[in-house]
Amino acid sequence: MDRIFGIDSPFMRTLGVIADLMLLNVLTILFSLPVITAGAAFTALHYCCLKINRGEETYITRMFLRSFKQNFLQSVPLCLMFLLMAAGYILDLRYANKGVIPGWFFYAGTVAILLFVYVFVWVFPLLSRFDNTTGATIKNALIVSITKFPRTLAMLAVTAVFAFLCNPVTVGPVVFIRALPVIFLFSFSAPAYICAKIYDPVFRSLEEGLQQAEADPADQAEAALPDPSEGTFPDKPEVVPSEKSEEFPSDRT
């Protein structure tokens, strides 16, 4: 029985992950309600999911709030950018259906929004882990989305599957209502956790390059990254006592 119900057993660890994801999903929904704060909420979501995936000691609420506060100002313009693109596409679709604009304009807008989502699938994970300017974060997201094309497609597929399953239009209102409790507890955290498993190896390789650069300052310019074509990714420390955030006494570095 200890093998099953022991505190370090795979069964209990799995239950712990499920409980963390449930709490994380509720926090993400609550902190996304003002809409403008959704970017910071999704950044905090990815920060916590990466911690969970790495099996590190997690204090979900505390870590979520810390990441939300630390990345709030930088995530606002990213969130506004995404909202403007989404609003533009909705208007494009509406006027295309009415015949106000030509069909090619709608198809061009569709391609633009798909490319936008293709890049943005990396933006919030990168923002949650690495310190950079907003422009550099978008640039790095573009570079990684191209150089890690199979992983990008996998992350897009995961996101699309959950978006399909959580949409009342695609699954039907009856199924949606019956599944509402599950949607409320896992709609955002589950796909983010799966995506964390996909992008974690990429982040680990970047972090190893940064550690090598710190170990050998003479080669810092050359060894900052395993591949210079992947841009610059200054590491965002997990615990940084600065004016941006307060240190977690119990959080692991």
C-alpha positions in Angstrom: 0.0 0.0 0.0 2.9 2.3 0.7 3.9 2.0 -2.9 0.6 3.4 -4.0 -0.4 5.8 -1.3 3.1 6.8 -0.1 3.8 10.6 -0.3 6.5 10.0 -3.0 4.6 7.4 -4.9 3.8 8.0 -8.6 0.1 7.9 -7.8 0.3 10.6 -5.1 2.5 12.7 -7.3 0.0 12.5 -10.1 -2.8 13.5 -7.7 -0.6 16.4 -6.6 -0.1 17.6 -10.2 -3.9 17.3 -10.9 -4.7 19.4 -7.8 -2.1 22.0 -8.8 -3.5 22.3 -12.3 -7.0 22.7 -10.9 -6.0 25.6 -8.6 -3.8 27.1 -11.4 -6.8 27.1 -13.8 -9.0 28.8 -11.4 -6.4 31.5 -10.7 -5.9 32.0 -14.4 -9.6 32.5 -15.0 -10.0 34.9 -12.1 -7.0 37.0 -13.0 -8.0 37.1 -16.7 -11.5 38.5 -16.0 -10.4 42.2 -16.5 -9.2 41.0 -19.9 -6.3 43.5 -20.0 -4.6 41.4 -17.3 -4.9 38.1 -19.3 -1.4 38.4 -20.6 0.1 38.5 -17.1 -2.2 35.7 -16.0 -1.1 33.5 -18.9 2.5 34.3 -18.2 2.1 33.3 -14.6 0.3 30.1 -15.8 3.3 29.1 -17.9 5.7 29.9 -15.1 3.9 27.6 -12.7 3.4 24.9 -15.3 7.1 24.8 -16.1 7.8 24.4 -12.3 5.3 21.5 -12.1 6.8 19.8 -15.1 10.3 20.0 -13.7 9.0 18.4 -10.5 10.1 21.3 -8.4 8.5 22.2 -5.1 5.5 24.3 -5.9 3.5 26.9 -4.0 1.0 27.6 -6.7 -0.8 30.6 -5.4 2.4 32.3 -4.2 4.3 31.6 -7.4 1.4 32.7 -9.6 1.0 36.0 -7.8 4.7 36.7 -7.9 5.0 36.0 -11.6 1.8 38.0 -12.3 3.2 41.0 -10.5 6.6 40.7 -12.0 5.5 40.5 -15.6 2.3 42.6 -15.4 3.6 45.8 -17.1 5.4 44.0 -19.8 2.5 41.7 -20.6 0.0 44.5 -21.1 1.2 45.7 -24.5 1.4 42.0 -25.6 -2.1 41.4 -24.5 -3.4 44.5 -26.2 -1.6 43.4 -29.4 -3.3 40.1 -29.3 -6.7 41.6 -28.6 -6.4 44.1 -31.4 -5.5 41.3 -33.8 -8.4 39.2 -32.7 -10.8 42.1 -32.9 -9.6 43.0 -36.4 -10.1 39.4 -37.5 -13.6 39.3 -36.1 -14.5 42.5 -38.0 -12.9 41.1 -41.1 -15.0 37.9 -40.8 -18.2 39.9 -40.2 -17.7 42.3 -43.2 -16.6 39.4 -45.4 -19.9 37.5 -44.7 -21.8 40.7 -45.6 -19.9 41.1 -48.8 -18.6 44.5 -47.8 -15.0 43.6 -48.4 -13.6 41.2 -51.1 -12.9 37.6 -50.3 -9.1 37.9 -50.7 -9.0 40.4 -47.9 -10.6 37.9 -45.5 -8.2 35.2 -46.6 -5.3 37.6 -46.1 -6.6 38.3 -42.6 -6.9 34.6 -41.9 -3.2 34.0 -42.9 -2.1 37.0 -40.7 -3.9 35.8 -37.6 -2.6 32.3 -38.1 1.0 33.6 -38.3 0.3 35.8 -35.3 -0.8 32.8 -33.2 2.1 30.7 -34.6 4.5 33.2 -33.0 2.5 34.0 -29.9 2.4 30.4 -28.8 6.0 31.0 -27.6 5.6 34.6 -26.3 4.2 34.0 -22.8 6.4 31.0 -22.0 9.5 33.0 -23.0 8.3 36.0 -21.0 7.7 33.8 -17.9 11.2 32.4 -17.9 13.6 35.0 -19.5 14.2 38.7 -18.8 14.0 40.7 -22.0 12.4 43.8 -23.6 9.0 43.3 -25.2 10.4 43.7 -28.7 13.2 41.2 -28.0 10.7 38.7 -26.5 8.6 38.9 -29.7 11.7 38.6 -31.8 12.9 35.5 -29.9 9.5 34.0 -30.1 9.6 34.3 -33.9 13.1 32.8 -34.0 12.3 29.9 -31.8 9.0 29.2 -33.6 10.9 28.8 -36.8 14.0 26.9 -35.5 11.8 24.6 -33.4 9.2 24.1 -36.0 8.0 20.6 -34.9 7.6 21.7 -31.3 5.7 24.8 -32.5 3.3 22.6 -34.5 2.8 20.3 -31.5 2.0 23.3 -29.2 -0.4 24.7 -31.7 -2.1 21.3 -32.1 -2.5 21.0 -28.3 -4.0 24.5 -28.1 -6.3 23.8 -31.0 -7.6 20.5 -29.6 -8.5 22.1 -26.2 -10.0 25.2 -27.9 -12.2 22.8 -29.9 -13.2 20.7 -26.9 -14.0 23.8 -24.8 -16.1 25.6 -27.4 -19.9 25.2 -27.1 -20.2 25.8 -30.9 -18.0 22.8 -31.8 -19.1 20.4 -29.1 -22.7 21.5 -28.7 -24.4 23.3 -25.8 -25.5 20.1 -24.1 -22.1 18.6 -24.0 -20.5 21.9 -23.0 -22.9 22.4 -20.1 -22.2 18.8 -18.8 -18.5 19.3 -19.1 -18.5 22.8 -17.6 -16.9 21.7 -14.3 -14.0 20.0 -16.1 -13.6 23.0 -18.4 -13.6 25.4 -15.4 -10.8 23.3 -13.7 -8.6 22.3 -16.7 -9.3 24.4 -19.8 -6.2 26.5 -19.6 -3.9 24.7 -17.2 -4.0 21.3 -18.9 -2.9 22.5 -22.4 -0.3 24.8 -20.8 1.1 21.9 -18.8 1.3 19.7 -21.9 3.0 22.6 -23.8 5.5 23.0 -20.9 6.5 19.4 -21.5 7.1 20.3 -25.2 9.1 23.5 -24.7 11.0 22.6 -21.5 13.8 20.9 -23.4 14.3 24.1 -25.5 14.4 26.2 -22.3 16.9 23.8 -20.7 19.3 24.0 -23.6 19.1 27.8 -23.5 19.6 27.8 -19.7 22.7 25.6 -20.1 24.2 28.0 -22.6 23.6 30.9 -20.2 25.2 28.9 -17.3 28.3 28.2 -19.5 28.6 31.8 -20.3 28.5 32.8 -16.6 31.1 30.1 -15.8 33.5 31.4 -18.4 33.1 35.2 -18.7 35.8 35.4 -21.4 33.6 33.4 -23.8 30.3 35.1 -22.7 29.7 36.7 -26.1 30.2 33.5 -27.9 28.7 31.0 -25.5 25.6 32.8 -24.4 23.5 30.4 -26.5 24.0 27.0 -28.1 23.0 28.5 -31.4 23.6 32.2 -32.1 20.7 32.2 -34.5 18.3 31.8 -31.7 18.6 35.3 -30.4 19.3 36.5 -26.9 17.6 35.0 -23.9 18.8 36.6 -20.6 17.7 34.2 -17.9 14.9 35.3 -15.6 16.0 34.1 -12.1 13.4 32.2 -10.2 14.1 34.1 -7.1 15.3 37.7 -7.5 15.2 40.1 -4.5 14.7 43.4 -6.3 12.2 46.2 -6.7 10.2 44.0 -9.1 9.5 41.2 -6.7 10.2 39.8 -3.3 12.1 36.6 -2.6 10.2 33.4 -1.8 11.8 32.0 1.3 10.8 28.5 0.4 11.1 28.6 -3.4 13.9 26.6 -5.0 16.5 28.3 -7.1 
